[in-house]
Amino acid sequence: MPELIDRIESALEKIRPYLEADGGDVKVVKIDKNKNVVLELLGNCGSCPMSTMTLKAGVEEAIKREVPEIKGVHAVNITSPDDPNAKLPHS
């Protein structure tokens, strides 16, 4: 699966500047047997209440556009918007 990971990384490179602008990033943890990508949200992305929306509307769409065989994208450390420990953006 190295070729698949390279294609996923290429897709992430296109959106990474937007994540980094808000102090965040993502790291590919694994691709499971069902072709789901598991990511770790890094920096501000790991504690942002908007991380669910960023993951689905931004990261997942970018990956699926470049690597259509990917079925889904999930994060190991996603923060729920109603999490009392979540940091507000830019806080």
DSSP file (Angstrom, degrees, kcal/mol; ACC not computed):
  #  RESIDUE AA STRUCTURE BP1 BP2  ACC     N-H-->O    O-->H-N    N-H-->O    O-->H-N    TCO  KAPPA ALPHA  PHI   PSI    X-CA   Y-CA   Z-CA
    1    1 A M     >        0   0    0      0, 0.0     4,-2.3     0, 0.0     5,-0.2   0.000 360.0 360.0 360.0   8.2    0.0    0.0    0.0
    2    2 A P  H  >  +     0   0    0      0, 0.0     4,-2.4     0, 0.0     5,-0.1   0.883 360.0  53.1 -57.4 -37.3    2.9    2.4   -0.2
    3    3 A E  H  > S+     0   0    0      2,-0.2     4,-1.9     1,-0.2     5,-0.1   0.890 108.6  50.0 -65.2 -38.5    1.6    3.8   -3.5
    4    4 A L  H  > S+     0   0    0     -3,-0.2     4,-2.2     2,-0.2    -1,-0.2   0.911 110.4  49.4 -65.4 -43.3   -1.8    4.4   -1.9
    5    5 A I  H  X S+     0   0    0     -4,-2.3     4,-2.9     1,-0.2    -2,-0.2   0.898 108.5  53.9 -62.8 -40.7   -0.2    6.3    1.0
    6    6 A D  H  X S+     0   0    0     -4,-2.4     4,-2.0    -5,-0.2    -1,-0.2   0.900 109.4  47.9 -60.4 -40.6    1.9    8.4   -1.4
    7    7 A R  H  X S+     0   0    0     -4,-1.9     4,-1.9     2,-0.2    -1,-0.2   0.882 112.1  49.2 -68.6 -38.0   -1.3    9.4   -3.2
    8    8 A I  H  X S+     0   0    0     -4,-2.2     4,-2.5     2,-0.2    -2,-0.2   0.930 110.8  50.0 -65.3 -45.3   -3.1   10.2    0.1
    9    9 A E  H  X S+     0   0    0     -4,-2.9     4,-2.2     1,-0.2    -2,-0.2   0.880 107.9  54.3 -60.4 -38.2   -0.1   12.3    1.2
   10   10 A S  H  X S+     0   0    0     -4,-2.0     4,-0.8     2,-0.2    -1,-0.2   0.907 109.3  47.6 -62.4 -41.6   -0.1   14.1   -2.1
   11   11 A A  H >X S+     0   0    0     -4,-1.9     3,-0.7     1,-0.2     4,-0.7   0.906 111.1  51.3 -64.8 -41.6   -3.8   15.0   -1.5
   12   12 A L  H >X S+     0   0    0     -4,-2.5     4,-2.2     1,-0.2     3,-0.8   0.853 100.5  62.7 -65.0 -34.5   -3.0   16.2    2.0
   13   13 A E  H 3< S+     0   0    0     -4,-2.2    -1,-0.2     1,-0.2    -2,-0.2   0.807  98.3  57.9 -60.8 -28.3   -0.2   18.4    0.8
   14   14 A K  H << S+     0   0    0     -4,-0.8    -1,-0.2    -3,-0.7    -2,-0.2   0.794 118.3  29.2 -73.6 -27.9   -2.8   20.4   -1.2
   15   15 A I  H XX S+     0   0    0     -3,-0.8     4,-1.5    -4,-0.7     3,-1.0   0.561  95.6  91.4-106.6 -11.3   -4.8   21.3    1.9
   16   16 A R  H 3X S+     0   0    0     -4,-2.2     4,-3.0     1,-0.3     5,-0.3   0.855  79.2  61.0 -55.4 -39.9   -2.0   21.2    4.5
   17   17 A P  H 3> S+     0   0    0      0, 0.0     4,-1.7     0, 0.0    -1,-0.3   0.864 104.7  50.2 -57.1 -34.2   -1.3   25.0    4.2
   18   18 A Y  H <> S+     0   0    0     -3,-1.0     4,-0.7     2,-0.2    -2,-0.2   0.891 112.7  45.6 -70.2 -39.6   -4.9   25.7    5.3
   19   19 A L  H ><>S+     0   0    0     -4,-1.5     5,-2.6     1,-0.2     3,-1.0   0.927 113.1  49.9 -66.8 -44.5   -4.6   23.5    8.3
   20   20 A E  H ><5S+     0   0    0     -4,-3.0     3,-1.9     1,-0.3    -2,-0.2   0.815  99.5  65.8 -65.6 -30.6   -1.1   24.9    9.2
   21   21 A A  H 3<5S+     0   0    0     -4,-1.7    -1,-0.3     1,-0.3    -2,-0.2   0.796 106.7  42.9 -62.0 -26.7   -2.5   28.5    8.9
   22   22 A D  T <<5S-     0   0    0     -3,-1.0    -1,-0.3    -4,-0.7    68,-0.3   0.193 128.0 -98.8-102.2  14.4   -4.7   27.7   11.9
   23   23 A G  T < 5S+     0   0    0     -3,-1.9    21,-2.8     1,-0.3    -3,-0.2   0.729  87.3 108.8  80.2  22.5   -1.9   25.9   13.8
   24   24 A G  E   < +A   43   0A   0     -5,-2.6     2,-0.3    19,-0.3    -1,-0.3  -0.656  36.2 171.2-123.5 179.5   -2.9   22.3   12.8
   25   25 A D  E     -A   42   0A   0     17,-1.4    17,-3.1    -2,-0.2     2,-0.3  -0.952  21.8-126.8-170.5 174.3   -2.0   19.4   10.7
   26   26 A V  E     -A   41   0A   0     -2,-0.3     2,-0.4    15,-0.2    15,-0.2  -0.967  11.0-159.0-135.2 153.3   -2.9   15.7   10.1
   27   27 A K  E     -A   40   0A   0     13,-2.0    13,-2.6    -2,-0.3     2,-0.5  -1.000  24.2-121.4-133.1 133.7   -0.9   12.5   10.0
   28   28 A V  E     +A   39   0A   0     -2,-0.4    11,-0.2    11,-0.2     3,-0.1  -0.626  29.1 177.6 -73.4 123.1   -1.8    9.3    8.3
   29   29 A V  E     -     0   0A   0      9,-3.1     2,-0.3    -2,-0.5    10,-0.2   0.866  58.8 -40.1 -90.8 -48.3   -1.9    6.6   11.0
   30   30 A K  E     -A   38   0A   0      8,-1.5     8,-3.1   -25,-0.0     2,-0.5  -0.984  40.8-122.0-167.4 168.0   -3.1    3.7    8.8
   31   31 A I  E     -A   37   0A   0     -2,-0.3     6,-0.2     6,-0.2   -26,-0.0  -0.996  37.4-142.0-119.0 121.0   -5.3    2.5    6.0
   32   32 A D    >   -     0   0    0      4,-2.6     3,-2.0    -2,-0.5     4,-0.1  -0.204  29.1 -95.4 -81.3 176.3   -7.6   -0.3    7.1
   33   33 A K  T 3  S+     0   0    0      1,-0.3    -1,-0.1     2,-0.1    -2,-0.0   0.696 124.3  57.6 -65.0 -19.4   -8.6   -3.4    5.1
   34   34 A N  T 3  S-     0   0    0      2,-0.1    -1,-0.3    38,-0.0    37,-0.2   0.275 121.2-106.0 -93.1  10.4  -11.8   -1.6    4.0
   35   35 A K  S <  S+     0   0    0     -3,-2.0    36,-2.7     1,-0.3    37,-0.8   0.863  71.6 145.2  65.1  39.7   -9.8    1.3    2.5
   36   36 A N  E     - b   0  72A   0     35,-0.2    -4,-2.6    34,-0.2     2,-0.5  -0.902  45.2-134.3-101.6 136.3  -10.7    3.8    5.2
   37   37 A V  E     -Ab  31  73A   0     35,-2.7    37,-2.9    -2,-0.4     2,-0.6  -0.782  13.1-155.6 -92.1 130.8   -7.9    6.2    6.1
   38   38 A V  E     -Ab  30  74A   0     -8,-3.1    -9,-3.1    -2,-0.5    -8,-1.5  -0.940  18.3-175.2-107.8 123.7   -7.3    6.7    9.8
   39   39 A L  E     -Ab  28  75A   0     35,-3.2    37,-2.5    -2,-0.6     2,-0.5  -0.782  23.2-138.8-115.8 157.1   -5.7   10.1   10.7
   40   40 A E  E     -A   27   0A   0    -13,-2.6   -13,-2.0    -2,-0.3     2,-0.5  -0.981  22.1-136.3-110.8 129.3   -4.4   11.8   13.8
   41   41 A L  E     -A   26   0A   0     -2,-0.5     2,-0.3   -15,-0.2   -15,-0.2  -0.737  26.6-160.4 -84.7 129.3   -5.2   15.4   14.1
   42   42 A L  E >   -A   25   0A   0    -17,-3.1     3,-1.5    -2,-0.5   -17,-1.4  -0.724  44.6  -9.3-112.7 158.5   -2.2   17.4   15.2
   43   43 A G  E >  S-A   24   0A   0      1,-0.3     3,-1.2    -2,-0.3     4,-0.4  -0.276 131.2  -7.8  60.9-139.0   -1.7   20.8   16.8
   44   44 A N  G >> S+     0   0    0    -21,-2.8     3,-1.1     1,-0.3     4,-0.8   0.747 129.0  69.3 -63.2 -24.5   -4.9   22.9   17.0
   45   45 A C  G <4 S+     0   0    0     -3,-1.5     3,-0.4     1,-0.2    34,-0.3   0.836  91.9  60.5 -63.3 -30.9   -6.8   20.4   14.9
   46   46 A G  G <4 S+     0   0    0     -3,-1.2    -1,-0.2     1,-0.2    -2,-0.2   0.705 117.9  27.0 -70.6 -19.2   -6.7   18.0   17.7
   47   47 A S  T <4 S+     0   0    0     -3,-1.1    40,-2.1    -4,-0.4    -1,-0.2   0.290  90.4 118.0-125.5   9.1   -8.6   20.2   20.1
   48   48 A C    ><  -     0   0    0     -4,-0.8     3,-1.8    -3,-0.4    31,-0.4  -0.627  58.7-143.3 -82.8 132.0  -10.6   22.4   17.7
   49   49 A P  T 3  S+     0   0    0      0, 0.0     3,-0.4     0, 0.0     4,-0.2   0.681 102.7  57.0 -66.9 -14.6  -14.4   22.1   18.1
   50   50 A M  T 3> S+     0   0    0      1,-0.2     4,-2.5     2,-0.1     3,-0.2   0.343  74.7 104.2 -93.3   6.1  -14.7   22.5   14.3
   51   51 A S  H <> S+     0   0    0     -3,-1.8     4,-2.7     1,-0.2     5,-0.2   0.828  74.6  56.7 -61.6 -33.3  -12.4   19.5   13.7
   52   52 A T  H  > S+     0   0    0     27,-0.5     4,-2.3    -3,-0.4     5,-0.2   0.941 111.2  42.9 -62.1 -46.2  -15.3   17.2   12.7
   53   53 A M  H  >>S+     0   0    0     -3,-0.2     4,-2.9    -4,-0.2     5,-0.6   0.912 114.4  50.4 -66.8 -42.1  -16.4   19.6    9.9
   54   54 A T  I  X>S+     0   0    0     -4,-2.5     5,-2.2     1,-0.2     4,-1.6   0.915 111.3  49.7 -60.7 -42.7  -12.8   20.2    8.8
   55   55 A L  I  <>S+     0   0    0     -4,-2.7     5,-3.3    -5,-0.2     6,-0.2   0.941 120.9  32.7 -62.5 -48.5  -12.3   16.4    8.6
   56   56 A K  I  <>S+     0   0    0     -4,-2.3     5,-0.7     3,-0.2    -2,-0.2   0.940 127.2  35.7 -77.5 -48.5  -15.4   15.7    6.6
   57   57 A A  I  <5S+     0   0    0     -4,-2.9    -3,-0.2    -5,-0.2    -2,-0.2   0.770 133.7  19.2 -81.0 -25.4  -15.7   18.8    4.4
   58   58 A G  I  X<S+     0   0    0     -4,-1.6     4,-2.1    -5,-0.6    -3,-0.2   0.837 128.0  32.4-107.7 -65.6  -12.0   19.4    3.9
   59   59 A V  I  ><S+     0   0    0     -5,-2.2     4,-2.4     2,-0.2     5,-0.2   0.943 121.1  45.6 -67.1 -50.9   -9.7   16.5    4.5
   60   60 A E  I  ><S+     0   0    0     -5,-3.3     4,-2.8    -6,-0.3     5,-0.2   0.920 114.2  49.0 -61.7 -43.3  -12.0   13.7    3.4
   61   61 A E  H  ><S+     0   0    0     -5,-0.7     4,-2.0    -6,-0.2    -1,-0.2   0.906 111.2  50.0 -62.8 -41.2  -13.1   15.4    0.3
   62   62 A A  H  X S+     0   0    0     -4,-2.1     4,-1.6     2,-0.2    -1,-0.2   0.919 113.7  45.4 -63.4 -43.3   -9.5   16.2   -0.7
   63   63 A I  H  X S+     0   0    0     -4,-2.4     4,-3.1     1,-0.2    -2,-0.2   0.946 113.8  47.7 -66.6 -47.6   -8.4   12.6   -0.2
   64   64 A K  H  < S+     0   0    0     -4,-2.8    -1,-0.2     1,-0.2    -2,-0.2   0.829 108.4  56.0 -65.1 -31.1  -11.4   11.1   -2.0
   65   65 A R  H  < S+     0   0    0     -4,-2.0    -1,-0.2    -5,-0.2    -2,-0.2   0.907 119.2  31.7 -65.4 -41.1  -11.0   13.5   -5.0
   66   66 A E  H  < S+     0   0    0     -4,-1.6    -2,-0.2     1,-0.2    -1,-0.2   0.780 132.9  31.5 -86.8 -29.3   -7.4   12.4   -5.5
   67   67 A V    ><  +     0   0    0     -4,-3.1     3,-2.2    -5,-0.2    -1,-0.2  -0.692  67.7 177.8-131.8  77.4   -7.8    8.7   -4.3
   68   68 A P  T 3  S+     0   0    0      0, 0.0    -1,-0.1     0, 0.0    -4,-0.1   0.675  73.4  69.5 -62.6 -18.6  -11.4    7.7   -5.2
   69   69 A E  T 3  S+     0   0    0      2,-0.0     2,-0.3     0, 0.0    -5,-0.1   0.627  74.9 103.2 -75.0 -10.1  -10.9    4.1   -4.0
   70   70 A I    <   -     0   0    0     -3,-2.2   -34,-0.2    -7,-0.2   -35,-0.1  -0.582  56.4-164.5 -72.4 130.6  -10.8    5.4   -0.4
   71   71 A K        -     0   0    0    -36,-2.7     2,-0.3    -2,-0.3   -35,-0.2   0.803  60.6 -16.4 -88.2 -32.6  -14.2    4.8    1.3
   72   72 A G  E     -b   36   0A   0    -37,-0.8   -35,-2.7     2,-0.0     2,-0.4  -0.987  51.5-130.2-165.9 167.3  -13.9    7.1    4.3
   73   73 A V  E     +b   37   0A   0     -2,-0.3     2,-0.3   -37,-0.2   -35,-0.2  -0.998  26.5 176.2-131.7 130.0  -11.6    9.1    6.5
   74   74 A H  E     -b   38   0A   0    -37,-2.9   -35,-3.2    -2,-0.4     2,-0.4  -0.934  19.4-139.7-132.5 153.8  -11.7    8.9   10.3
   75   75 A A  E >   -b   39   0A   0     -2,-0.3     3,-0.6   -37,-0.2   -35,-0.2  -0.921   7.5-147.8-115.9 143.2   -9.6   10.5   13.1
   76   76 A V  T 3  S+     0   0    0    -37,-2.5   -36,-0.1    -2,-0.4    -1,-0.1   0.667  99.4  33.7 -78.4 -17.0   -8.4    8.8   16.2
   77   77 A N  T 3  S+     0   0    0    -38,-0.4    -1,-0.2     2,-0.0     2,-0.1  -0.219  78.0 160.8-135.7  46.0   -8.6   12.0   18.3
   78   78 A I    <   -     0   0    0     -3,-0.6     2,-0.5   -31,-0.1   -32,-0.1  -0.422  31.0-138.1 -72.6 144.1  -11.6   14.0   17.0
   79   79 A T        -     0   0    0    -31,-0.4   -27,-0.5   -34,-0.3   -28,-0.1  -0.887  12.2-133.5-104.6 130.6  -13.0   16.6   19.2
   80   80 A S    >   -     0   0    0     -2,-0.5     3,-2.1     1,-0.1     6,-0.2  -0.589  18.4-123.9 -79.0 142.4  -16.8   17.0   19.5
   81   81 A P  T 3  S+     0   0    0      0, 0.0    -1,-0.1     0, 0.0   -31,-0.1   0.771 112.8  51.4 -58.6 -24.8  -18.1   20.6   19.2
   82   82 A D  T 3  S+     0   0    0    -33,-0.1    -2,-0.0     3,-0.0    -3,-0.0   0.303  78.2 124.4 -96.1  10.8  -19.9   20.2   22.6
   83   83 A D    X   -     0   0    0     -3,-2.1     3,-1.7     1,-0.2    -4,-0.0  -0.580  56.6-148.0 -69.4 120.3  -16.7   18.9   24.3
   84   84 A P  T 3  S+     0   0    0      0, 0.0    -1,-0.2     0, 0.0    -2,-0.0   0.694  97.0  54.9 -65.6 -16.4  -16.2   21.2   27.3
   85   85 A N  T 3  S+     0   0    0      2,-0.1     2,-0.1    -3,-0.0    -2,-0.1   0.476  82.1 114.8 -93.2  -3.2  -12.4   20.7   27.0
   86   86 A A    <   -     0   0    0     -3,-1.7     2,-0.3    -6,-0.2   -38,-0.2  -0.414  64.7-129.5 -69.4 141.6  -12.3   21.9   23.3
   87   87 A K        -     0   0    0    -40,-2.1     3,-0.1   -43,-0.1    -1,-0.1  -0.687  20.2-117.5 -88.6 143.5  -10.5   25.0   22.6
   88   88 A L    >   -     0   0    0     -2,-0.3     3,-1.7   -40,-0.1    -1,-0.0  -0.495  49.7 -79.2 -72.9 150.7  -12.1   27.8   20.6
   89   89 A P  T 3  S+     0   0    0      0, 0.0    -1,-0.1     0, 0.0   -67,-0.0  -0.234 115.7   5.9 -52.9 136.3  -10.4   28.6   17.3
   90   90 A H  T 3         0   0    0    -68,-0.3    -2,-0.1     1,-0.1   -67,-0.0   0.740 360.0 360.0  62.5  27.1   -7.3   30.8   17.8
   91   91 A S    <         0   0    0     -3,-1.7    -1,-0.1     0, 0.0    -3,-0.1   0.455 360.0 360.0-100.6 360.0   -7.6   30.6   21.6
